[in-house]
Amino acid sequence: MSIRLAADDPWVARGYGQAVIDPGERPAVVVIDLQYAFTDPDFIFGGAELIERATLNTAPLLAEARAAGVPVFHTVVWWKDENDIGLWAIKLPPCAEITPDSRWAQVDERLWDERDTLLPKKWPSMFNGTPLHALLTAAQRDTVIVTGCTTSGCVRATTVDSFSAGFRTLVPEDCVGDHGRDAHESNLRDVHRRYAEVTSSAEVISYLKQLRRPVTA
């Protein structure tokens, strides 16, 4: 596990993070906002070292998920106009440039596969305003593997909602990224105390490989 809780952690001393929630047998992978707005340094949101690392490490994880028959759901953010963008126009004015037909709204080609499902969203959580919960339920998924960006924003919001919906939730630390390391590490430490298992891409890939082993008598 990449994020460890210290023995003297004040939350642990008060009962948080006491045990591991093991993953189930029917996972899905969600890829949050690894679109060119965040992965291309030509856009103001792009070029962050941790987000590039997340993109590179998510690619082989997705390949293993597809090989194991595990569904992959991508989300991107985009807004049509000022009536669509809400309060983002105040807090993050560059969002107005991420229109549906812009390059910035497209999933990074290093990650996209035609077998995947795309769910555009407007707000931080991938569960908010999309059919993700219904699709996971219909597919009888019991575990959600969260990848993408940003750790302190949409990744955290999606992780909390995944936990709240009753899904066992894994967050591979090197498959999520943010604009700064402090926010990345502090938010992962906190969701690990409360909502999810923060792990690594290597551990998740090993878990996915086990799912495609033939059953022996």
N, C-alpha and C positions, 0 to 999 in steps of 0.2 A: 504494500500500500504506500502511495507516494505522500499522502498527508497523514501524519501521525499525531495522535493526541498525547500530550505530555502527561506524566503521572500527576503533576501538580496543576493541571488544567482546572480552573475554578468551575467550569461546567461539569466536567467529569466528576469532580468532588461532590457535586449536587445531583448526581444520578444520570447525567446525559452520556450518550455514547457507550453504553455498557456492554453491548454485544453486537455481533454481526448479523445482518439480515442476508441470508444466503440467497443467491439467484434461483429462479425456478427453471422449468424445462421448456418454456415457450416464450423466449424473449423477442423483443423488437428493438430496432435501433432508430433513434431520432437524431437528425442532423440539423442543428439550429443555426440558420443564417450564415452558413459558409458560402456566401454569395460574393460577387465581385465587389460590392460596396465595402466589404470587410477584408477581402483577400487581395485586392488589387491596390498597390500603393498609389495609383493615380487618383484614387478617391480619398477624401479627407479622413474617412474612417479606416482606411486600409493601411497595410504595411506594418502592423504591430507584430513583433517577433513571436509572441506567444500564440497569436492567431495563425501565423504561418506554420508554426510547429504543430498546432492542432490539426491544420489541414493535412499536412504530410502524414501525421500519425493516424488520422481517421481513415485515409484511403485504404491501407491494408486491412484495417478492421472491417470496413464495409465489404471488401472482397471476400473475407472469411465468412461474414454474415450471409452474403448471397449464396456462397457455396454450401452453407448449412441450411438453406431454405428459410432464413430469418428475414422477415420483411424490414425494409428500410424506408423511413419517412423523412423527407427533407422539408424544411420550411424556409421561406424567404420573406422579407418584409418589403412591401411597396405600397405606395399611395397614389391614387389617381389625381387628386387635386386638393385644394384647401378645405373642401367639405369632408374629405376622406381622412385627413391627416390628424385632426383633433389637436390635442395639446402638445404633440411632438413639435409643431411649428414654433412653439415658445421655447421649449427646452433644447431641441436639437434641430435647428433650421435646415441643415443639409439634408434631412430626410426628404424634403420636398423634391430633391433631385432624383430620388429613387422611384421612378415611375414604372409601371408594368412593362413597358417596351424598352426600357433602358438597359444597357449592359449591367448596371449596378444591381439590377433585380434578378440576374441569372445565377443559378447555382454554379460554383466553380467547376469547370469541366473535369478537373482531377478527381472529382467525387461523384459526379452524376452517372447514373446507369438507367437505361430505358425501363428496367424492371422496377425501379424505385417509384415511390409516390410523392408528389409535390403538393404541399398544403400552404399556400400563401397566408400570411397573418398580418395583423396591424399592430398588435400589442405585445408585451414582453413574453408571456407564456405561450408555448405552442399549443396548449389546451384551450386558450381563450379565443373564441370565435372561429375555431376550426372543428372538423369532425374527427379529430384524432382520437378522443376518448371512445367514441362509438366504433371507430375502425379497429382499435385495439381490442375492444370487448368482443366485437364480431369475430375477430380472428383468435379469440380465446388466449390472448397474450397474458402472461403473469409477471413479466419482467420488462423494464424499460432501461435501455442503455442510452445515456444522454451524452451527446457530443456537440461541439459547435462553439458559438460565441454570442455574447460575451459572458464570461463566468459570473460576473457580479450583477448582470442584468438578465438577459433572456434565459441563460442557462440556469441560473438560480431560480428564477420564476417557474420555469418548466419543471425543475427538480421538485420544488415544493408542491406543485400541482400533481405531479406523478405520484408522490407519496400520499397526498391527500385523496387521490383516487384509488388507493389501495394497491398500486403496483410496486413490486420490489424494484428498487432503482439503483443502478450502477452509474458512476461517473468516472470514467478513466481520466485521470488528471492530465495526461499529456495529449488528450483528444479534445480538450476545451481550452479556450484562451481568452485573454483580455488585453486591454491597452496598458496595464501596469501589473507588475508581479504582486505588489502588496494586496491589491483588490482581489486578484486571482487566488492567492493563497489563503487570505482571511475568509473569503466566502466559501471556499472548498472546506476549510477546517470547520466552519460553522454548519454547513449542510451535512458534513460527516457526523457531527455530534448529534444531529436531530433527525435527518430525513433520508439519508442515502448511504451507500457504501462508496467511498472514494477509493479508486483502485488505479490500475494502469492499463495501457493498451495491451501489453504482453499478457497480463492476467485475463483480460476479457477475451483476447484471441484464443488463449488456451481453453477457456470455458466454451467458446463457440466451436472449437475443433471437437470437443467431447460430444457435442450435440449431433455431429454427423458420423460418429463411430457406429459401425454396424452392431446390432444386438447379437450377442452370442448365447448359445444355449448353455 
